[in-house]
């Protein structure tokens, strides 16, 4: 008999729904931009890091620097000092 359905929303209800919809859109946009930034950061890190490079292997024997020499038993020892003007090549020649 005359039931026309749901009543029409008032202006106040329409304004409240619009405000809620705008707030939800802002929150959604904020979440999406935050997730996008996180994803870009991960991609950026992955591309910057790339594949790890392998470490170079060290020498098999002892490392010999200036002023030292390898002894007959394979160890490293300090070369004797023969004066101010002696060079390393002269010292090596004298020892052999």
Residue pairs with C-beta under 8 A, 6 or more apart in sequence:
9 17
61 70
61 74
62 70
62 74
62 75
62 76
63 76
64 70
64 76
66 88
67 78
67 79
67 88
68 76
68 77
68 78
68 79
69 76
69 77
69 79
69 92
69 95
70 76
71 77
79 88
79 91
79 92
79 95
80 91
80 95
82 90
82 91
82 94
